[in-house]
Each structure stands twice: as structure tokens, then as C-alpha cells.
Amino acid sequence: MARKKGVKEGAHTIFVRIRKVMSRLRISAISYLNTAPLMWDFEHGEGADFDISYTVPSGCANALLAGQADIGIIPAAAYTTIPDLVIIPDIAIATRRHVRSILLISKVPVEKIHAVALDSSSMTSAALAKILFSKWMGGAREYVSMPPTLGEMLSDHDAALLIGDPALQVDSSRYYTLDLAAEWNRHTGKSFVFAFWAVRREAFAGHNAAAVVDAFQRSRDHGLQKENLRWIIEHWAPRLSLPEGIVRSYLTDNIHYYLDSSCLEGLELFYRYGAEQGVLPPAPKIHYAV
């Protein structure tokens, strides 16, 4: 089983060595609760030959772009900026309605927000926030990227965007808060895709692409099995200082782990609006690994 030591933003700390380091595919994964089911086999000794490192979402994208990783659970927004990627089909970190871990946290009502501190760990959620402001929340604001420390973010800004585990741990009763996935769904009626597994096309040379895809899909399936989810909940709840019921409902009710047709519709609309609002470059056609 993997032993975690820490996370460095924009860099990689190696935690998992699976067998020997000879032509292993290098995986860049996210160190958040919502990836735990996806990583089940790799962290419990059942995966194939991979070297695995953990970082934040923007770090996964940077690792693929720099050629430091072959496979990454990349922010959906990164697919528009990194060339020659293929997607592992049917796996996502998505939501059909509200997600609870992508929050706009504000000292003032939305209409009075002038400056927003954006979590520097984020790419997709930062783009989503900009789209929502531009299209439905009164126009663009002033945006500054900062590390995800809420007190510092709010010291000089009206609002802060937090993602992942830090967002789950926020006492939202102290602030005006918006779940950005819920806002997206309210305005579009669509699911929202935050991340998916992507592979540098050239990395598959000498590897069986179908076998790699199968390994990732099986890991997701195993991670969502009842007994394994129970293990994840029991281990992550104290780590995040959250009740087990909150962790359980987050993994089973808020997060959707399948890149299905409804998620693809939401993803394509996100790309379209991102390009229309000048938030993202035009997205390439979606290409799958197999």
C-alpha cells in the first residue's frame, strides 16, 4: 500500500514504487480524497507496472506538459493546452449537481465582489468561476492566483475560490458560499467534469494501450466496491477531521466517477463557453486511448 509523505505544489513527490523502474509508465495523480477510489488498485498492490507520484491538479497538467509523466488525472481545462493527449475512456471526477469541494467563499454578497483570489492548485475550477462571473454573475472580476490558504486569500480580496479537501473543511456558515458546480447545473442543466485520466500519445509506444485502459477502469471499479469504500472512508475521515458520514456522502452522492454521455455534454459546453468568454483556448477534438 502506498505511503504518503507530503505534497509539493507544481512538483512531484514520489510515494509509490510498483516493482522495478524499467520503462514503467509514470502516473501523476492528485492527492485529494476524491481520487482515492480511482487509485485503489495502484495503492493496494494490485496495479500493473507504474511509477506513481502525487501532486495538485495544476501539477498533474504541468507534469504531462513537461514530459515528466506519461499519464495524469488532469484538470479538464488542461486538455485545451497540452498537445497530443488521449483520454482513458469512461473515467472522470465529475458531478451531476452540487459537488461541495469547489467553493466560492466570500465576505460579501456576489454582486458586491470586486476581487477574487483563485486557488493556484486549480485550472478547471478557476476557468469555471470566470465563466460563471462573465455569463451569469454580473461580469468579470479582478482575479489573482494564490496558494489555498483561506485567511490570506480573503485578507486583501472579497472572495476566494477553494477546491478539493481544503474546500470540504471550510466552515461555510461563516461566509457567503457558492458551490460552483451547483451554479453550473442551475444555469445549464448539465453535469460538470473536473478531471479525467489523460495519456501522452507517444507514451503508449511499446505498451498495450487496451491493457492500460483496463487497469485504470478496474481500479476505479474496485475502489467503488462497498467494502473498499468503507476502508477509504474510515481512513480519510480522521485525516481530514471530518465525520465519516460527510466523507461517505461526498464520495457516493457528490462525486460521479464515469465519463458518460451526460458528462461529455457538460464537458463540451464548458469548452465552448470557455472559448467564447476568452477563458480557454479552443479545445481539440476528444480522442480516446482505445
Secondary structure as UniProt FT lines:
FT   TURN            9..10
FT   STRAND          13..17
FT   STRAND          25..30
FT   HELIX           33..35
FT   TURN            36..39
FT   HELIX           40..43
FT   TURN            44..45
FT   STRAND          50..55
FT   HELIX           57..65
FT   TURN            66..67
FT   STRAND          71..75
FT   HELIX           76..80
FT   STRAND          85..87
FT   TURN            89..90
FT   STRAND          93..95
FT   STRAND          102..106
FT   HELIX           110..112
FT   STRAND          115..119
FT   TURN            120..121
FT   HELIX           124..136
FT   STRAND          142..146
FT   HELIX           150..155
FT   STRAND          159..163
FT   HELIX           164..168
FT   HELIX           172..174
FT   STRAND          176..179
FT   HELIX           180..188
FT   STRAND          192..200
FT   HELIX           201..204
FT   TURN            205..206
FT   HELIX           209..223
FT   HELIX           226..240
FT   HELIX           244..249
FT   HELIX           250..254
FT   HELIX           261..276
FT   TURN            277..278
//
